[in-house]
Amino acid sequence: MAKHQKCKKKKNYSKNASVNSSCLFFVIFPGNIIGSGIFVSPKGVLENSSSVGLALIVWTLTGVITAISALCYAELGVTIPKSGGDYSYVKDIFGGLAGFLRLWIAVLVIYPTNQAVIALTFANYALQPLFPSCFPPERALGLLAAVCLLLLTWINCFSVRWATRVQDVFTTGKLLALFLIIIMGIVQICQGNFYWLEPEHAFHPLQPYDVGRIALAFLQGSFAYAGWNFLNYVTEELIDPYRNLPRAIFISVPLVTFVYVFANIAYITAMSPQELIASNAVAVTFGEKLLGVMSWIMPISVALSTFGGVNGSLFTSSRLFFAGAREGHLPRLLAMIHVNRCTPIPALLFTCISTLLMLCTSDIYTLINYVGFINYLFYGVTVAGQIVLRIKEPDIHRPIKVSLAWPVIFLIFWAFLLIFSLYSEPVVCCIGLAIMLSGVPVYLFGIYWENKPENFNSFVAKLTHLGQKLFMVVYPTEGSEDGNEDKDESCPFFGKQTGSSPSAQYCLSKNRVGRVQLLNKQWINECP
């Protein structure tokens, strides 16, 4: 009875969702893109671009390429309307192995590395005021980043509501820091402090130009734009995607590009290129130059922003886990949620452990090159899939259809970026490729080989049941026995499941009997 009472609450759900979609263009989409990258990437972009002028061009072109790739993804998102993003597209177009490799590298490299970079950025800005004349010790950076990660993992495991409140509160730090930076930059320009923006000085090379290093500059810049494809991970939940996806791209990506370019212009009005490259916390140095006794605002604002960034990454990563488990490409345990709290505890703990391993190195810029190369590799594969799908299925319904010139332009840029990145950082790029290819034997053993020995299947089932009892988790479902939708508004971690048993659906019922029955081994064994 409790289940059906909850269903009555759903009558306002569509209305709320529609309100949220109206905020998509100026709040949700740009808010998901703008993160720690603008506080950490400017140093890497300028250092590899070799001049201020070229660095600003890199920031602008990266925004243009982001808009092009987002348009390509928009077509794929409404043609293959599945949550899971490029993992779902690659799997459907190129087959299970390609999709699994995308999932494998995302789970082992992309999410952990992104979270490690943001956590290290938080630690760097939080400790910088304590070490004004030198860089913070590497051990201190790693330790504080680990504490941040462990605390936020606990919050996300404990309560969805707490996690969303943390995100709302700490987003203000990001907005405050960027607002201050841009306003102070405008004041500086009005006062005539734009020496490094004049053409004769802006393109004066700090070191000889190198094509390979320029490619690395684009990788550094692309890290700041990461998050542009997040809507493709929630396509199934998006209201009116045919209209809202293109509008979000056309409004939000130029807005983010404007913010990033002007933030970098502001940095250059307050410090020389040499000072910017020498700084390990660009926004802190900027604040010390212009804010005087109020300079403490900048490191606190950025630390709040990056703290919220780690929380946001942890909060959203479970969607990819669920998409992979739904297709049979990940253990089902990783997609399960707590029976009472509705939090994806196994996925969060797995992500936390893999991120802690990434914290073994505190070199943020190596980590960015590492994740940027792998990300762009699969961005290109996904966009190439758009062309393949046009050839293989020309008559499929495409509510959004972009000119083929856009994916071709992106693939040309993609080839340039990967070839010269591999040339400049062969070790980092090859490690990423090796980790990706290590997924091939895992796929052959775990997925392609279907007729495994009964003893092996029984062992995996027992491990899954043990994990369920240890973490008190069950597999979420959409359907109910009478065919009615059964989603709890407080539990956002839901997806489609085929062949779900009534007992599995009952697992999500938060009544007292269900909680007591969770301790019953027989009931647990009925849960998938």
CORURMO-V433270 format. One record per residue. N is the residue number from 1. NEAR is the number of other C-alpha atoms within 8 Angstrom. D_LAST is the distance of its C-alpha to the last C-alpha in whole Angstrom. Layout:
n->{N;N}
near->{NEAR;NEAR}
d_last->{D_LAST;D_LAST}
This chain:
n->{1;2;3;4;5;6;7;8;9;10;11;12;13;14;15;16;17;18;19;20;21;22;23;24;25;26;27;28;29;30;31;32;33;34;35;36;37;38;39;40;41;42;43;44;45;46;47;48;49;50;51;52;53;54;55;56;57;58;59;60;61;62;63;64;65;66;67;68;69;70;71;72;73;74;75;76;77;78;79;80;81;82;83;84;85;86;87;88;89;90;91;92;93;94;95;96;97;98;99;100;101;102;103;104;105;106;107;108;109;110;111;112;113;114;115;116;117;118;119;120;121;122;123;124;125;126;127;128;129;130;131;132;133;134;135;136;137;138;139;140;141;142;143;144;145;146;147;148;149;150;151;152;153;154;155;156;157;158;159;160;161;162;163;164;165;166;167;168;169;170;171;172;173;174;175;176;177;178;179;180;181;182;183;184;185;186;187;188;189;190;191;192;193;194;195;196;197;198;199;200;201;202;203;204;205;206;207;208;209;210;211;212;213;214;215;216;217;218;219;220;221;222;223;224;225;226;227;228;229;230;231;232;233;234;235;236;237;238;239;240;241;242;243;244;245;246;247;248;249;250;251;252;253;254;255;256;257;258;259;260;261;262;263;264;265;266;267;268;269;270;271;272;273;274;275;276;277;278;279;280;281;282;283;284;285;286;287;288;289;290;291;292;293;294;295;296;297;298;299;300;301;302;303;304;305;306;307;308;309;310;311;312;313;314;315;316;317;318;319;320;321;322;323;324;325;326;327;328;329;330;331;332;333;334;335;336;337;338;339;340;341;342;343;344;345;346;347;348;349;350;351;352;353;354;355;356;357;358;359;360;361;362;363;364;365;366;367;368;369;370;371;372;373;374;375;376;377;378;379;380;381;382;383;384;385;386;387;388;389;390;391;392;393;394;395;396;397;398;399;400;401;402;403;404;405;406;407;408;409;410;411;412;413;414;415;416;417;418;419;420;421;422;423;424;425;426;427;428;429;430;431;432;433;434;435;436;437;438;439;440;441;442;443;444;445;446;447;448;449;450;451;452;453;454;455;456;457;458;459;460;461;462;463;464;465;466;467;468;469;470;471;472;473;474;475;476;477;478;479;480;481;482;483;484;485;486;487;488;489;490;491;492;493;494;495;496;497;498;499;500;501;502;503;504;505;506;507;508;509;510;511;512;513;514;515;516;517;518;519;520;521;522;523;524;525;526;527;528}
near->{4;7;8;7;8;9;11;7;8;9;6;7;9;8;7;8;9;9;8;8;11;7;9;11;14;10;8;9;13;13;9;10;12;11;12;13;11;11;10;11;12;11;11;13;15;14;10;10;14;13;14;15;10;11;13;11;8;13;13;10;8;12;13;8;9;11;12;11;13;11;11;13;11;12;13;11;12;13;11;8;9;12;12;13;14;11;11;13;13;15;13;9;9;10;9;8;10;10;15;13;12;13;11;10;12;9;11;9;10;12;13;15;13;10;12;13;11;13;15;15;13;14;13;12;14;10;10;13;9;6;9;7;4;5;8;11;6;7;6;8;14;14;8;10;14;11;8;10;12;9;8;12;13;8;10;15;11;9;11;13;7;10;13;8;8;10;12;8;8;12;11;10;14;14;8;9;11;10;8;8;13;12;8;10;15;9;8;13;10;7;6;7;9;10;8;11;12;8;8;6;9;12;10;8;8;6;5;6;9;6;7;10;13;11;13;15;16;13;13;15;16;10;11;13;13;8;7;12;10;9;11;14;12;12;13;7;5;9;8;6;9;9;7;11;10;10;9;12;12;9;10;12;14;10;9;12;11;8;10;10;11;10;13;10;11;14;14;14;15;12;10;9;10;6;8;13;11;6;9;7;11;13;12;12;10;12;14;9;9;9;8;8;5;7;12;9;8;11;14;11;12;16;14;14;15;15;13;12;12;13;14;9;10;14;9;8;10;13;11;11;13;12;12;12;13;11;7;9;9;9;8;11;11;13;15;15;15;13;13;7;9;12;13;15;12;12;13;13;9;9;12;12;8;10;13;12;7;10;12;7;7;9;6;10;8;8;10;14;13;11;13;12;13;13;9;10;10;10;10;11;9;11;14;10;12;11;10;9;10;8;7;6;7;7;4;6;5;8;8;9;6;8;6;7;6;11;15;8;8;13;11;8;8;11;8;9;12;12;8;13;15;10;8;9;8;9;6;10;14;9;8;13;9;8;9;12;8;8;11;10;7;9;11;9;8;8;10;7;8;6;4;7;6;6;6;8;9;8;8;8;8;8;8;10;10;8;11;12;11;6;9;10;13;15;12;14;12;11;9;10;6;4;6;7;8;10;8;8;7;7;10;6;11;9;10;7;9;4;4;9;9;8;9;15;13;8;11;10;10;9;7;6;6;11;11;8;8;11;9;8;7;6;11;12;8;9;11;8}
d_last->{23;22;20;22;25;23;23;27;27;26;30;31;28;30;33;32;30;34;35;33;34;38;37;36;39;41;38;34;35;38;36;33;36;39;37;39;40;43;44;43;44;48;49;47;48;52;52;51;53;56;57;57;57;55;52;53;52;49;48;49;48;44;44;45;43;40;41;41;38;36;38;37;33;34;34;31;29;30;31;27;26;22;21;21;25;27;24;23;26;27;24;25;29;29;26;23;25;27;24;22;25;25;22;23;26;25;22;25;28;29;27;28;31;32;30;33;36;35;35;38;40;39;40;43;45;44;46;49;51;51;52;55;57;54;51;48;47;44;43;43;41;38;38;38;36;33;34;34;30;29;30;29;25;25;26;24;21;23;23;23;26;28;27;28;32;32;32;34;37;37;37;41;42;41;43;46;47;47;49;51;51;52;55;57;57;58;61;62;62;65;66;67;65;63;65;62;61;65;64;67;65;61;61;63;61;60;60;60;58;55;53;50;50;50;47;45;47;45;42;43;43;40;38;39;38;35;32;34;31;29;29;27;24;24;26;23;24;28;30;33;32;35;38;36;35;38;40;38;39;43;43;41;41;45;45;43;45;48;47;46;50;52;50;51;55;55;54;57;59;59;59;60;58;58;57;54;53;54;52;49;48;50;49;51;54;54;54;57;59;59;58;60;59;56;55;52;50;49;47;45;45;43;41;40;39;37;35;34;33;31;29;29;27;25;24;23;22;18;19;19;16;14;16;16;12;12;14;13;16;14;11;8;9;12;11;10;12;14;13;17;19;16;17;15;17;15;17;20;20;20;22;25;25;26;28;30;31;32;34;36;39;40;42;40;42;41;37;38;40;37;34;37;37;34;33;36;35;32;34;36;34;32;35;36;33;35;38;36;34;38;39;36;36;39;38;35;35;36;36;37;39;41;44;43;46;44;41;44;45;42;42;45;45;42;43;46;44;42;45;47;44;44;47;48;45;44;42;40;39;39;36;34;34;34;30;29;30;29;25;27;26;23;22;23;22;18;18;21;21;18;19;19;20;17;18;17;13;13;15;12;9;11;12;9;9;12;12;10;12;15;15;13;11;8;7;10;11;14;14;15;16;19;19;20;19;17;18;19;22;22;19;20;16;15;15;14;10;11;10;7;8;10;9;6;10;12;10;12;15;18;20;21;19;16;17;18;15;13;16;15;13;12;10;8;7;6;4;0}
